[in-house]
Amino acid sequence: MDTPLSTIAVVGLGTMGTGIAEVLALAGREVIGIDISEAAALGAVTSLEASTARAVGRGRITEEERAAALARFRTADTLQAAADAELVIEVVPESYEIKQQVFRELDAIVSPATILATGTNALSVTRLAAESQRPERVLGLHFFNPAPAMKLVEVVSSVLTAPPAVEAVTTLARELGKEPVAVGDRPGFVADGLLFGYLNQAAAMYEANYASREDIDAAMKLGCGLPMGPLALLDLIGIDTARTVLEAMYAESHDRLHAPAPILGQLSSAGLTGRKAGRGFYTYDAPGGQDVVPDALTPAAGAEAGAGRAVASVGVAGSGTMASGIAEVFAKAGYGVVLAARTQEKADLAKGRIAKSLERSVAKGRLSAEARDETLARITAAGSLDAFAEVDLAVEAVAEDLEIKQQLFASLDKVCRPGAVLATTTSSLPVVAIARATARPEDVIGMHFFNPAPAMKLVEVVRTVLTADEVHATVRAVCAKIRKHPVDCGDRAGFIVNALLFPYLNNAIKMVEEHYASLDDIDAAMKLGGGYPMGPFELLDVVGLDVSLAIEKVLHREFRDPGLAPAPLLEHLVAAGCLGRKTGRGFREYARR
């Protein structure tokens, strides 16, 4: 295809349209910004002037480059201005009626060679193309917000799209410094198809009063390394926009995970659509503002659920990576720690692992040699739980098996003194079932650390219906002393992080099963378009496919939702012994060490 795509029209000068226009103008394209609103057109010019001025100030472009880019951008209030464009990108509101009207009018204006691109992230490209007189020239070009910063562009083909049109816009995307990913036509495409199901579940979790908005957002940022929590992200995207995307996804998939949470409709109907309205899940300093301000739901600073119990010594049961990591965390914070395993040899090996970890910290300049020695001196390795007789807090970190944990807690019940707090680090088992193995279930609570415990800041504090307020307050205070961020949640499968993370991972696997996109494209889409530190398949291989399958099964068993059923491909790989990095093969193959 010989179309150079040097003159490009952008229809719709909202945030996304303006951002796309900026990217194009800075890349040397002649850009015609079209909007029926004079205010929107003026706002686009003002925005472009301000953003390019900032770029000059930061040394990213020169003043001459800025002046040239501004000269290449002009605005108009009628589609007739697109007559000479070689590519038209529409980013008008997510409505078939509005978008189809735009395409019908463009058919009568632009040349037969002009490519028509829709920026939709929710509507069918095929349905929009079918309304055009030249459906082979219609495709999707889905940028991500903010367009100047986000690298991902999804290039969406319908069954009617001609390959040369796809090649032309793919080349353009690369010339803009973007990473194009080719996908087929289905609501949400790759990135939003995975992202919005996760956002919807987070909204439903909040609506059910399972956890506070602050704790849900903190859990996903600290537990998964995400740049924003899901509820804050919904506010940024626009709650009404999110609901529209989910409605389109549900209409095609009929998956209950895509059925919009009622709270999204309620907030939209009330005009509380997020940042743009000044209020959504959070309240902002002004419509369009970025700064969250306190409201009636904001937790009071320093508010805790009463006084807790004194904790000076801690017992950690287990000899694996998690147990040694937790013991290291407590010892660094000044607690006397008893690290108990089934044998003295295993306990000594676990303490040796801590010594190596501390040595690495010294080598990296994060810890002094004196602090290393003091930390190690606080840890006593023991070959029996009998060493827990005087600890104030006992934390188990043994195998994720209910029977094993129940047996251990029955032993702790006999060994630990009255008033000691007993905590489980389970990530998927019911804490109350573990608590009932003791004669003091009111003293039992969940403390779900994340691996590696010394580095990860999050602890999910899991109360059962029997947990005493005093025990909850104790654990919150301990979390503060060990410099972890506690989030409160109830005793149900997955708690916050795993309940939101693993359905997302499962849906990514289903995309591959359905041959919709490749592993590499899905991983790239979520890293570049969602800001995820790892793509879903990278993460699955790191976590372990067997561990992932076990968590998926727990979620499916508890919530009984067909959409949570583990993807067959995951089950097949586990059955074949392909468990991820630890076996050298999972979704990808790894070099043997």
JOURKA-V177085 format. One record per pair of residues at least 4 apart in sequence whose C-alpha atoms are under 6 Angstrom apart, sorted by the first residue. I is the first residue (numbers start at 1). J is the second residue. Records with the same first field share a line. If there is no record, write none. Layout:
BEGIN
I=J + J
END
This chain:
BEGIN
1=164
5=86
6=29
7=29 + 30 + 85 + 86
8=31 + 85 + 86 + 87 + 88
9=31 + 32 + 33 + 82 + 85 + 88
10=33 + 88 + 89 + 90
11=34 + 90 + 91
12=17 + 34 + 35 + 91 + 92
13=17 + 18 + 35 + 40
14=18
17=91
18=44
19=147 + 148
20=147
23=148
24=29
25=29 + 69 + 72
26=69
27=176
30=72
31=73
32=74 + 75
33=75
34=75 + 76 + 77
35=77
36=77
39=43
43=47
48=52
52=66
55=60 + 61
56=60 + 61 + 62
83=109 + 110
86=114
87=114 + 115 + 116
88=116 + 117
89=117 + 118
90=118 + 119
91=119
96=100
106=110
115=137
116=138
117=138 + 139 + 140 + 141
118=140 + 141
119=140 + 141 + 142
121=188
122=187 + 188 + 245 + 248
123=187
125=129
126=158
129=135 + 138
130=135
135=160
136=160 + 161 + 162
139=156 + 157
140=155 + 156
141=154 + 155
142=153 + 154
143=153
144=150
151=178 + 179 + 528
152=178 + 179 + 528 + 529
153=180
154=180 + 181
155=181 + 182
156=183 + 184
157=161 + 184
158=185
173=178
174=178
187=249
188=192 + 193
189=193
191=195 + 525 + 526
192=196
196=200
197=257 + 258
198=504
199=230
204=261
205=210
206=211
211=489
215=219 + 487
217=229 + 230
218=222
219=223
220=224 + 229
221=225 + 226 + 229
222=458
223=458
226=532
234=238 + 239
235=239 + 274 + 275 + 280
236=275
238=273 + 274
239=273 + 274
240=268 + 273
246=250 + 258 + 260
250=254 + 258 + 259
265=269
267=272
268=272 + 273
272=279 + 280
273=277 + 280
274=279 + 280
275=279 + 288
276=287 + 288
277=287
278=284 + 286 + 287
279=283 + 284
283=292 + 293
284=289 + 291 + 292 + 293
285=289 + 291 + 293
294=298
305=473
308=470 + 473 + 474
309=474
311=392
312=335
313=335 + 336 + 337 + 391 + 392
314=337 + 391 + 392 + 393 + 394
315=337 + 338 + 388 + 391 + 394
316=339 + 394 + 395 + 396
317=340 + 396 + 397
318=323 + 341 + 397 + 398
319=323 + 341 + 347 + 350
323=397
324=350
325=453 + 454
326=453
329=454
330=335
331=335 + 375 + 378
332=375
333=482
336=378
337=378 + 379
338=379 + 380
339=380 + 381 + 382
340=347 + 381 + 382 + 383 + 384 + 385
341=346 + 347 + 383
342=383
343=383
344=382 + 383
347=381 + 382
348=381
358=372
361=366 + 367
362=366 + 367 + 368
371=375
386=415
388=416
389=415 + 416 + 417
392=420
393=420 + 421 + 422
394=422
395=423 + 424
396=424
397=425
406=434 + 437
410=437 + 438
412=416
413=438
421=443
422=443 + 444
423=444 + 445 + 446 + 447
424=446 + 447
425=446 + 447 + 448
428=493 + 494
432=464
435=441 + 444
436=441
442=466 + 467 + 468
445=462 + 463
446=461 + 462
447=460 + 461
448=459 + 460
449=459
450=456
457=484 + 485
458=484 + 485
459=486
460=486 + 487
461=487 + 488
462=489 + 490 + 491
463=467 + 490
464=491
479=484
480=484
493=555
494=498 + 499
495=499
497=501
498=502
502=506
505=536
511=516
512=517
521=525
523=535 + 536
524=528
525=529
526=530 + 532 + 535
527=531 + 532 + 535
534=538 + 539
540=544 + 545
541=580 + 581 + 586
542=581
544=579 + 580
545=549 + 579 + 580
546=574 + 579
552=566
553=557
556=560 + 564 + 565
573=578
574=578 + 579
578=585 + 586
579=583 + 586
580=585 + 586
581=585
584=589 + 590
585=589 + 590
END
